[in-house]
Amino acid sequence: MSEDTRILVIDDEIEICNYLKTLISQFGFHADIATNGREGLKIIRRDKPDLVILDVVMPEMDGIEVLKHINEDGLDTSVIMLSGHRQTSTVVGAMKFGAADFLNKPFDPDELEITVNKVLEKRELVSEVKRLKKQVNDQTGGQILFGNSEKMAAIKEVIDQVADTDITVLIRGESGTGKGLIARFIYMNSSRQDQHFVKVNCAALPDELLESELFGYERGAFTGAHKKKPGKFEYANHGTIFLDEIGEIHPSLQAKLLQVLQDGEFSPLGSERDVRVDSRVIAATNRDLELEVANGKFREDLYFRLNVVSIMVPPLRERMEEIPILTEHFLQKYNLKYNKSFQKISNKTLDRFMQYDWPGNVRELENMIKRVVVLGSEQPILTEFRLREEEGDSPDLPGGTALHSAGPATQQRPQSFLDSLLEGQEEYTLRDISKIASKKAEKALIERVLKRTNWNRKKTAEILKVSYKALLYKIKENKIDKFNSL
């Protein structure tokens, strides 16, 4: 805190304004004055003072109303309220709308100085915490998310361009690839990072509950609505709302969501009034929204509103070089969380990880490391890998893990499989191996599921969670032929 700290006094009595300005100057801070609420708001919006000392009782626009505007507009300033009538309801109202402290008139100069310093110190502490959180996020969060993968580095370039804007972002990719982490990374690197980040899982609630969760409701809107409840969009006002699994939202809600994206307003359930919000929207889906639009399950106009900037997160099998750094990160995370001290994942286990298809992506790897830390041993996982390799089968491993092997080429032990990849080649990079292994596993898996469904390609696409068009492309790309595969 220094003379650079700016404090604004708002009081309708000019004598009090000048008195407070003199005191504040003696405290070592710069002070400005305003003699009414409207003038004070203009100065706050223009000069962005660190602290406002605000009288409660003023004509035209009183202190509580000014405080509401400061809160609703997301203005970054701390507020000390002044009042000659300390009524409980007034104090509660002031605190509800974000006042940092409350002083009664008349007050002792020492009391004012203590209160001002206390509020400014708290503000400085909060600011420092935010700065450190951002620094940690930049240094570790970015490293963990984007690692040393070229594909993830390209995604980071896009995020760097759009994070500090209000533009809508659609994050796409398979389940478990880290779409939620990317959404939070965008938020943490935006100008809204000091406002709310509100996550809504659109697949977790029935349609009738999702509407009230998103948009809120008035008292009496339906049976059991005993009091008014604001929705998630209101909570995210001036902040960011993350709509996870947006492809699951029912068509009846899509029109209302479209209205929010277009106009920034909506009507809560049971209300005749519109609520205006300024919420930055980030959405995520593992569905093929183009196919959903073609099938009439997703509104085309909503799709275009969401798809302003699209980020496609690759599955873990396409960025295998990130496995070592992710493994180390999750090891440290769960050692700390569970007060364990599992030192290091062995090279033998890492080798198994590098040969695995990871259908559950980063989330599956995280769960596997969590299991190792909790049990204090890699052996259960290594045993399961060995058994599946010997059996040449791919049922789910305990704990939600599956080792995919379909066809003679992938039923061999890991070393012989590696030898087959390297046969006739003098030089290979780790990335080359990852791509080739991924391609072989992809082809083998598609052939297996096609055989299981008696070559029903629509059913196969459903099982593999890809669009029908994407499956046809993969069949053609991998040169999979029904008669050659019998």
C-alpha positions as CSV (number, residue, x, y, z in Angstrom):
1,M,0.0,0.0,0.0
2,S,1.3,3.5,-0.9
3,E,0.3,6.9,-2.2
4,D,-0.6,5.1,-5.4
5,T,-3.6,3.6,-3.5
6,R,-6.7,5.5,-4.5
7,I,-9.7,6.0,-2.2
8,L,-13.0,7.5,-3.2
9,V,-15.3,9.1,-0.6
10,I,-19.0,9.3,-1.5
11,D,-21.2,11.3,0.9
12,D,-23.9,14.0,0.2
13,E,-22.4,16.3,2.9
14,I,-19.5,18.2,1.5
15,E,-18.0,18.9,5.0
16,I,-17.8,15.1,5.7
17,C,-16.2,14.5,2.3
18,N,-13.5,17.1,2.9
19,Y,-12.9,15.9,6.5
20,L,-12.5,12.3,5.3
21,K,-10.2,13.4,2.4
22,T,-7.9,15.2,4.9
23,L,-7.8,12.2,7.2
24,I,-7.1,9.8,4.3
25,S,-4.2,12.1,3.1
26,Q,-2.8,11.9,6.6
27,F,-3.0,8.1,6.4
28,G,-0.7,8.3,3.3
29,F,-3.3,7.6,0.6
30,H,-4.7,9.6,-2.3
31,A,-8.4,10.6,-1.9
32,D,-11.1,11.9,-4.3
33,I,-14.7,12.9,-3.3
34,A,-18.2,12.7,-4.8
35,T,-21.3,14.2,-3.3
36,N,-23.9,11.9,-4.8
37,G,-24.2,8.3,-5.8
38,R,-24.5,8.8,-9.6
39,E,-21.3,10.9,-9.7
40,G,-19.6,8.4,-7.5
41,L,-20.4,5.5,-9.8
42,K,-19.0,7.4,-12.8
43,I,-15.8,8.0,-11.0
44,I,-15.6,4.3,-9.9
45,R,-16.1,3.1,-13.5
46,R,-13.6,5.6,-14.9
47,D,-10.8,5.6,-12.3
48,K,-11.3,2.1,-10.7
49,P,-10.3,3.2,-7.1
50,D,-8.9,0.6,-4.7
51,L,-11.4,1.5,-1.9
52,V,-14.7,3.4,-1.7
53,I,-15.9,4.9,1.6
54,L,-19.7,5.1,1.0
55,D,-22.4,6.8,3.0
56,V,-25.7,4.7,3.3
57,V,-28.2,7.6,3.5
58,M,-28.1,9.8,0.4
59,P,-30.8,11.4,-1.8
60,E,-31.8,10.0,-5.2
61,M,-29.4,7.1,-5.1
62,D,-28.5,5.8,-1.7
63,G,-25.4,3.8,-0.7
64,I,-27.0,0.4,-0.9
65,E,-28.1,1.1,-4.5
66,V,-24.6,2.3,-5.4
67,L,-23.2,-0.9,-3.8
68,K,-25.6,-3.0,-5.8
69,H,-24.4,-1.4,-9.0
70,I,-20.7,-2.0,-8.0
71,N,-21.5,-5.6,-7.4
72,E,-23.7,-6.2,-10.5
73,D,-21.2,-4.5,-12.8
74,G,-18.3,-6.5,-11.4
75,L,-16.3,-3.4,-10.5
76,D,-13.1,-4.4,-8.7
77,T,-13.1,-2.2,-5.7
78,S,-13.5,-2.7,-1.9
79,V,-16.3,-0.8,0.0
80,I,-16.6,0.5,3.5
81,M,-20.1,1.6,4.4
82,L,-20.8,4.6,6.7
83,S,-24.1,5.2,8.5
84,G,-25.4,7.3,11.4
85,H,-28.1,4.6,12.0
86,R,-26.7,1.2,12.6
87,Q,-29.7,-1.0,11.9
88,T,-29.2,-4.7,11.6
89,S,-31.1,-4.9,8.3
90,T,-28.9,-2.2,6.8
91,V,-25.7,-3.9,7.9
92,V,-26.9,-7.3,6.5
93,G,-28.0,-5.7,3.2
94,A,-24.6,-4.0,2.8
95,M,-22.7,-7.2,3.6
96,K,-25.0,-9.2,1.2
97,F,-24.0,-6.9,-1.7
98,G,-20.3,-7.2,-0.9
99,A,-19.3,-4.5,1.5
100,A,-16.0,-5.2,3.2
101,D,-16.8,-3.4,6.4
102,F,-19.2,-1.0,8.2
103,L,-18.5,2.1,10.3
104,N,-21.0,4.1,12.4
105,K,-21.0,7.9,12.4
106,P,-19.4,9.6,14.3
107,F,-16.2,7.6,14.3
108,D,-12.8,8.1,15.8
109,P,-10.0,8.8,13.2
110,D,-7.9,5.9,14.6
111,E,-10.9,3.6,14.1
112,L,-11.2,4.8,10.5
113,E,-7.4,4.3,9.9
114,I,-7.5,0.8,11.4
115,T,-10.5,-0.2,9.2
116,V,-9.1,1.3,6.0
117,N,-5.7,-0.5,6.5
118,K,-7.5,-3.7,7.4
119,V,-9.6,-3.7,4.2
120,L,-6.7,-2.7,2.0
121,E,-4.4,-5.4,3.5
122,K,-7.1,-8.0,2.9
123,R,-7.5,-6.7,-0.7
124,E,-3.7,-6.9,-1.2
125,L,-3.7,-10.4,0.2
126,V,-6.5,-11.6,-2.1
127,S,-4.7,-10.0,-5.1
128,E,-1.5,-11.8,-4.2
129,V,-3.3,-15.1,-3.8
130,K,-4.8,-14.6,-7.3
131,R,-1.4,-13.7,-8.7
132,L,0.2,-16.8,-7.2
133,K,-2.6,-19.0,-8.3
134,K,-2.2,-17.7,-11.8
135,Q,1.6,-18.1,-11.7
136,V,1.2,-21.7,-10.5
137,N,-1.4,-22.3,-13.1
138,D,0.8,-20.9,-15.9
139,Q,3.9,-22.9,-14.7
140,T,2.4,-26.2,-13.8
141,G,-1.2,-26.4,-15.1
142,G,-0.1,-25.5,-18.6
143,Q,2.8,-27.9,-18.5
144,I,0.6,-30.8,-17.3
145,L,-2.2,-30.0,-19.8
146,F,-0.1,-29.3,-22.8
147,G,3.1,-31.3,-22.0
148,N,5.4,-31.9,-24.9
149,S,2.8,-32.8,-27.5
150,E,2.6,-31.0,-30.8
151,K,-1.2,-31.4,-31.0
152,M,-1.7,-30.0,-27.5
153,A,0.8,-27.2,-28.2
154,A,-1.4,-26.2,-31.2
155,I,-4.4,-26.1,-28.8
156,K,-2.6,-23.9,-26.4
157,E,-1.9,-21.4,-29.2
158,V,-5.6,-21.2,-29.9
159,I,-6.4,-20.8,-26.2
160,D,-3.8,-18.0,-25.9
161,Q,-5.6,-16.1,-28.6
162,V,-9.2,-16.5,-27.3
163,A,-8.8,-16.8,-23.5
164,D,-9.0,-13.1,-22.7
165,T,-12.1,-12.5,-24.9
166,D,-15.8,-13.1,-24.4
167,I,-16.0,-15.4,-27.4
168,T,-17.9,-18.7,-27.0
169,V,-15.7,-21.8,-27.1
170,L,-16.7,-25.4,-28.0
171,I,-14.3,-28.1,-26.7
172,R,-14.7,-31.5,-28.4
173,G,-13.1,-34.9,-27.8
174,E,-13.6,-38.3,-26.3
175,S,-14.6,-38.8,-22.6
176,G,-11.7,-38.4,-20.3
177,T,-9.4,-36.4,-22.5
178,G,-9.4,-33.3,-20.2
179,K,-12.0,-31.1,-21.7
180,G,-13.0,-29.8,-18.3
181,L,-9.4,-28.9,-17.5
182,I,-9.0,-27.0,-20.7
183,A,-12.2,-25.1,-19.9
184,R,-10.9,-24.1,-16.5
185,F,-7.5,-23.2,-18.1
186,I,-9.3,-20.8,-20.5
187,Y,-11.1,-19.2,-17.5
188,M,-8.0,-18.9,-15.4
189,N,-6.3,-17.0,-18.2
190,S,-9.2,-14.7,-18.9
191,S,-10.0,-11.2,-17.5
192,R,-12.9,-13.0,-15.7
193,Q,-10.7,-15.1,-13.5
194,D,-11.7,-13.2,-10.4
195,Q,-15.4,-13.9,-11.0
196,H,-17.3,-17.2,-10.7
197,F,-16.6,-20.3,-12.7
198,V,-19.8,-22.3,-12.8
199,K,-19.8,-25.8,-14.1
200,V,-23.0,-27.6,-15.2
201,N,-23.1,-31.2,-16.3
202,C,-25.9,-31.3,-18.7
203,A,-26.0,-35.1,-18.7
204,A,-26.3,-35.4,-14.9
205,L,-29.8,-34.0,-14.5
206,P,-33.2,-34.9,-16.0
207,D,-34.5,-32.4,-18.5
208,E,-37.1,-31.0,-16.2
209,L,-34.5,-30.3,-13.5
210,L,-31.9,-29.0,-15.9
211,E,-34.0,-26.0,-16.9
212,S,-34.5,-24.9,-13.3
213,E,-30.9,-25.5,-12.6
214,L,-29.7,-23.3,-15.5
215,F,-32.3,-20.6,-15.4
216,G,-33.7,-20.7,-11.8
217,Y,-37.3,-20.3,-10.7
218,E,-39.8,-18.1,-8.8
219,R,-41.6,-19.1,-5.7
220,G,-44.6,-21.3,-6.6
221,A,-43.4,-22.0,-10.1
222,F,-44.0,-25.7,-9.5
223,T,-44.8,-28.1,-6.6
224,G,-42.0,-27.8,-4.0
225,A,-40.8,-24.4,-5.2
226,H,-41.2,-22.8,-1.7
227,K,-38.8,-19.9,-2.4
228,K,-37.2,-18.2,-5.3
229,K,-33.9,-19.7,-6.5
230,P,-31.5,-18.1,-9.0
231,G,-30.1,-20.3,-11.7
232,K,-26.5,-21.1,-12.7
233,F,-26.5,-18.4,-15.4
234,E,-27.2,-15.8,-12.7
235,Y,-24.5,-17.2,-10.5
236,A,-22.1,-16.9,-13.5
237,N,-23.0,-13.3,-14.2
238,H,-19.8,-11.4,-15.1
239,G,-18.0,-14.8,-14.9
240,T,-17.8,-18.0,-16.9
241,I,-20.3,-20.9,-17.2
242,F,-19.0,-24.2,-18.4
243,L,-21.8,-26.4,-20.0
244,D,-20.3,-29.9,-20.0
245,E,-21.9,-32.6,-22.2
246,I,-23.8,-29.9,-24.1
247,G,-24.8,-32.6,-26.7
248,E,-27.1,-34.2,-24.1
249,I,-29.4,-31.1,-23.7
250,H,-33.0,-31.8,-24.7
251,P,-34.3,-30.0,-27.8
252,S,-37.0,-28.2,-25.7
253,L,-34.2,-26.4,-23.7
254,Q,-32.1,-25.6,-26.7
255,A,-34.2,-22.6,-27.8
256,K,-33.9,-21.1,-24.3
257,L,-30.2,-21.6,-24.3
258,L,-30.0,-20.0,-27.8
259,Q,-31.8,-16.9,-26.4
260,V,-29.2,-16.5,-23.7
261,L,-26.3,-16.8,-26.2
262,Q,-28.0,-14.4,-28.6
263,D,-29.5,-11.7,-26.3
264,G,-27.9,-12.4,-22.9
265,E,-31.3,-12.7,-21.3
266,F,-33.8,-15.4,-20.2
267,S,-36.9,-15.8,-18.1
268,P,-36.8,-18.0,-14.9
269,L,-39.5,-20.6,-14.5
270,G,-42.7,-19.1,-13.3
271,S,-41.5,-15.5,-14.0
272,E,-42.9,-12.9,-16.3
273,R,-39.7,-10.9,-16.2
274,D,-36.5,-11.3,-18.2
275,V,-33.1,-11.6,-16.4
276,R,-30.1,-10.1,-18.1
277,V,-26.7,-11.7,-17.6
278,D,-23.2,-11.2,-18.9
279,S,-21.8,-14.8,-18.8
280,R,-19.0,-16.1,-20.9
281,V,-20.0,-19.6,-22.2
282,I,-17.7,-22.5,-22.7
283,A,-19.2,-25.8,-23.8
284,A,-17.9,-29.3,-24.2
285,T,-19.2,-32.5,-25.9
286,N,-18.0,-36.0,-26.8
287,R,-20.8,-36.3,-29.4
288,D,-20.7,-35.7,-33.2
289,L,-22.8,-32.5,-33.2
290,E,-22.8,-32.3,-37.0
291,L,-24.5,-35.7,-37.1
292,E,-26.9,-34.7,-34.3
293,V,-27.9,-31.6,-36.3
294,A,-28.4,-33.8,-39.4
295,N,-30.6,-36.2,-37.4
296,G,-32.7,-33.3,-36.0
297,K,-31.5,-33.8,-32.4
298,F,-29.6,-30.6,-32.1
299,R,-30.6,-27.2,-33.4
300,E,-28.5,-25.9,-36.2
301,D,-28.6,-22.3,-35.1
302,L,-27.5,-23.3,-31.6
303,Y,-24.7,-25.3,-33.0
304,F,-23.4,-22.3,-35.0
305,R,-23.7,-20.1,-31.9
306,L,-21.6,-22.5,-29.8
307,N,-19.1,-23.4,-32.5
308,V,-17.5,-19.9,-32.8
309,V,-14.2,-21.4,-31.8
310,S,-13.8,-25.1,-31.8
311,I,-11.0,-27.0,-29.9
312,M,-10.6,-30.7,-30.7
313,V,-8.8,-32.5,-27.9
314,P,-7.0,-35.6,-29.2
315,P,-7.3,-38.9,-27.3
316,L,-4.4,-40.0,-25.2
317,R,-3.4,-42.7,-27.7
318,E,-2.6,-40.0,-30.2
319,R,-0.3,-38.2,-27.7
320,M,1.5,-41.0,-26.0
321,E,4.6,-38.9,-25.4
322,E,2.7,-37.1,-22.6
323,I,2.2,-40.3,-20.5
324,P,5.5,-40.0,-18.5
325,I,4.8,-36.4,-17.4
326,L,1.1,-37.1,-16.7
327,T,2.1,-40.2,-14.7
328,E,4.5,-38.1,-12.5
329,H,1.9,-35.4,-12.0
330,F,-0.8,-37.8,-10.8
331,L,1.7,-39.6,-8.6
332,Q,2.6,-36.4,-6.8
333,K,-1.1,-35.4,-6.6
334,Y,-2.3,-38.6,-5.0
335,N,0.7,-39.0,-2.7
336,L,-0.2,-35.6,-1.3
337,K,-3.9,-36.3,-1.2
338,Y,-3.7,-39.6,0.6
339,N,-0.5,-38.9,2.6
340,K,1.4,-41.6,0.8
341,S,5.0,-41.8,-0.4
342,F,5.0,-44.0,-3.5
343,Q,8.3,-42.8,-5.0
344,K,8.3,-43.7,-8.7
345,I,6.5,-45.7,-11.4
346,S,8.9,-48.3,-12.7
347,N,10.2,-48.4,-16.3
348,K,8.4,-51.8,-16.7
349,T,5.0,-50.3,-15.9
350,L,5.7,-47.2,-18.0
351,D,6.5,-49.6,-20.9
352,R,3.1,-51.2,-20.4
353,F,1.5,-47.8,-20.4
354,M,3.2,-46.9,-23.7
355,Q,1.8,-50.0,-25.3
356,Y,-1.8,-49.5,-24.1
357,D,-4.7,-48.1,-26.1
358,W,-6.2,-46.0,-23.3
359,P,-9.9,-46.1,-24.2
360,G,-10.6,-44.1,-21.0
361,N,-7.9,-41.5,-22.0
362,V,-6.3,-39.2,-19.3
363,R,-9.0,-40.0,-16.7
364,E,-8.2,-43.7,-17.0
365,L,-4.5,-43.1,-16.5
366,E,-5.3,-40.9,-13.5
367,N,-7.5,-43.6,-11.9
368,M,-4.8,-46.2,-12.5
369,I,-2.1,-44.1,-10.8
370,K,-4.5,-43.4,-7.9
371,R,-4.9,-47.1,-7.5
372,V,-1.2,-47.7,-7.5
373,V,-0.7,-45.0,-4.8
374,V,-3.5,-46.2,-2.6
375,L,-2.5,-49.9,-2.8
376,G,1.2,-49.0,-2.6
377,S,2.1,-51.4,-5.4
378,E,2.2,-51.6,-9.2
379,Q,1.9,-55.4,-9.1
380,P,-1.9,-55.7,-9.4
381,I,-1.8,-53.6,-12.6
382,L,1.2,-55.5,-14.0
383,T,-0.5,-58.8,-13.2
384,E,-3.7,-57.8,-15.1
385,F,-1.7,-56.6,-18.1
386,R,0.2,-59.9,-18.2
387,L,-3.0,-62.0,-17.9
388,R,-4.7,-60.2,-20.7
389,E,-1.7,-60.5,-22.9
390,E,-1.5,-64.2,-22.3
391,E,-5.2,-64.7,-22.9
392,G,-5.3,-62.5,-26.0
393,D,-8.5,-61.0,-24.7
394,S,-9.7,-57.5,-23.8
395,P,-12.4,-57.6,-21.1
396,D,-12.4,-54.8,-18.6
397,L,-9.7,-54.8,-16.0
398,P,-10.7,-54.3,-12.4
399,G,-11.0,-50.6,-11.6
400,G,-12.4,-49.7,-15.0
401,T,-9.2,-50.5,-17.1
402,A,-9.3,-52.3,-20.3
403,L,-6.3,-53.7,-22.4
404,H,-7.3,-53.8,-26.0
405,S,-5.9,-56.6,-28.2
406,A,-7.8,-57.8,-31.2
407,G,-6.3,-60.0,-33.8
408,P,-3.2,-62.1,-33.9
409,A,-0.8,-59.2,-34.2
410,T,-1.7,-57.7,-30.9
411,Q,-2.1,-61.0,-29.0
412,Q,1.7,-61.3,-28.8
413,R,3.7,-60.3,-25.8
414,P,4.8,-56.6,-25.8
415,Q,8.4,-57.3,-26.8
416,S,7.5,-59.5,-29.8
417,F,4.9,-56.9,-30.8
418,L,7.6,-54.2,-30.7
419,D,9.9,-56.4,-32.7
420,S,7.2,-56.8,-35.4
421,L,6.9,-53.0,-35.6
422,L,10.6,-52.5,-35.9
423,E,11.2,-55.3,-38.4
424,G,13.2,-54.1,-41.4
425,Q,13.6,-50.6,-40.0
426,E,16.9,-49.1,-38.9
427,E,15.6,-45.9,-37.2
428,Y,12.4,-45.2,-35.4
429,T,11.3,-42.4,-33.0
430,L,9.0,-42.9,-30.1
431,R,6.4,-40.9,-31.9
432,D,6.7,-43.2,-34.9
433,I,6.1,-46.2,-32.7
434,S,3.1,-44.6,-31.1
435,K,1.5,-43.8,-34.4
436,I,2.1,-47.3,-35.8
437,A,0.9,-49.0,-32.7
438,S,-2.2,-46.8,-32.5
439,K,-3.0,-47.5,-36.1
440,K,-2.7,-51.3,-35.7
441,A,-4.7,-51.3,-32.5
442,E,-7.4,-49.1,-34.2
443,K,-7.7,-51.5,-37.2
444,A,-7.8,-54.6,-35.0
445,L,-10.4,-53.1,-32.7
446,I,-12.7,-52.1,-35.5
447,E,-12.4,-55.6,-37.1
448,R,-13.2,-57.2,-33.8
449,V,-16.4,-55.2,-33.1
450,L,-17.5,-55.6,-36.8
451,K,-17.3,-59.3,-36.4
452,R,-19.1,-59.2,-33.0
453,T,-22.0,-57.3,-34.6
454,N,-22.0,-59.5,-37.7
455,W,-20.7,-56.5,-39.7
456,N,-23.6,-54.2,-38.7
457,R,-21.8,-50.9,-39.2
458,K,-24.4,-48.8,-37.5
459,K,-24.2,-50.9,-34.3
460,T,-20.4,-50.9,-34.5
461,A,-20.4,-47.1,-34.7
462,E,-22.6,-46.9,-31.6
463,I,-20.3,-49.3,-29.6
464,L,-17.2,-47.4,-30.6
465,K,-18.9,-44.1,-29.9
466,V,-18.1,-42.5,-33.3
467,S,-20.4,-41.2,-36.0
468,Y,-21.4,-43.6,-38.8
469,K,-19.6,-41.4,-41.3
470,A,-16.4,-41.5,-39.3
471,L,-16.6,-45.3,-39.0
472,L,-17.0,-45.6,-42.8
473,Y,-13.9,-43.4,-43.3
474,K,-11.9,-45.5,-40.8
475,I,-12.9,-48.8,-42.6
476,K,-11.8,-47.3,-45.9
477,E,-8.6,-45.8,-44.4
478,N,-7.6,-49.1,-42.7
479,K,-8.5,-51.2,-45.8
480,I,-10.8,-53.4,-43.7
481,D,-12.6,-55.8,-45.9
482,K,-15.4,-58.2,-44.7
483,F,-14.2,-61.2,-46.8
484,N,-10.5,-60.8,-46.0
485,S,-11.3,-60.6,-42.3
486,L,-13.4,-63.7,-42.1
